[in-house]
Structure formats: structure tokens, C-alpha cells
């Protein structure tokens, strides 16, 4: 094939906030902890980009996202005053929450419809290990896995997109980066990739104000992944 569709995963394909909150809710209930699982999930996720920024800036060598998630979990437990409630075994279990995230309703159907038109692969900040576990849980059928671990860096470093295209044996302009985040697509476009946007207006919960509409001249703008597949099919 001379075309590929590579995907942001957290937020674009899976509902990370609800998935993580579900695991936290059960863990809190087991320990009689009166804490809001969504608030904790948001706080945990808020440490995600700052942790990656240190690596992108060269202040720290590349480490897989699984490690950053665990470090961020430890810090978030401290902030919430819950350090004593979770021993090492419990923390390992909580960290696996990122491997058990539900896909948005349109995703599996949309992927099936896109598959005849190009390779499908995640271009995620998740590690290969995290990505394969999440794929098993969510029912994703990838042709391969590219992204942060391929490039030994984190999006939106342009090298992540370029290295992903190279790993697929394709030029950047033969690859479509699919994301519900305008900043992700801006970097992909700068790296020479085609781009596709659709919104996930509840990714961050009620009252979300970001990424509700396309904010760039993206190659494709769709309602969801099924709509994007229809546009690709119509143009084939």
C-alpha cells in the first residue's frame, strides 16, 4: 500500500477520562476513600505534558510513557493525601488503567471502513507495550505500531511524525495523521503529513472548551471516524 492512516489514541480513539476514572472508582470504593475519581484522573493527566516536555527539551533521556504515568501517579497520590492508602502492588494495578480504556462508539466501525484504503497504526505517545495491551482491550487491529517509542521522543516533536512515516516506508505526504487535537495536527502538518480532524467534545468532561472545532487548514475535517472513512472512500 502507498498510504497510511496514523492515529492519536488518548482522546481521539479512546475515552481516557472515563476509563481511568472507572478503575479509580473501584479502587477508592475498596478502601472507603471519599475522593472524586474524575478529579483525580484529571489531575493525573495534567502531569502528562509537563513530564514529556522535559524529554522533548533534552533535560531527560527518553523513557516510555508507562514510567512517566507511574511517576505522575505517585505525585498525584501525594497531592490527594492518599500515599498511605496504596502500596506498590496497588499502584502497579492503578497504572494499568491506561491499558483499559474504552473506545468511542464510532471507532471500531470507522477503522474497519478505513482499512481497505491504507495501513492503520497508532502514532501515540504510548509505549509499544501500552499500545498492544490497549489494542487487545479495545479491539483495535493495527498493521503495526509507530509513534513515540519509534522516534524515542514525544509528540509534538516533529521527528515523531517523520519517523513514523519512515517506519512505514512512506513519504510524509503519503501519511494522514488523524487526531481530535489541533495542536497534534499542526505539528504533523509542519512535518509534511496530511491531516484529519474530528472533535471529541466530551474528552475532558462537561464544559470542555478546547478542540471543539477545526482550527487549521486540515486535509480532512469530519464529524467522527466513520464520517472520515466515508470521505476517504468517496475520494478513492
Buried (B, 14 or more C-beta within 10 A) or exposed (E): EEBBBBBBBBBBBBBBBBBBBBBBBEBBEEEEBEBBBBEBBBBBBEBBEEBBEEBBEEEEEEBBBBEBBBBBBBBBBEEBEBBEBBEEEBBEEBBBBBBBBBBBEBBBEBBBBBBEBBBBBBBBBBBBBBBBBBBEBBEBEBBBBBBBBBBBBBBBBBBBBBBBBBBBEBEBEBBBBBBBBBBBBBBBBEBBBBBBBBBBEEBBEEEEEEBEEBBEEBBBBBEBBBBBBBBBEEEE
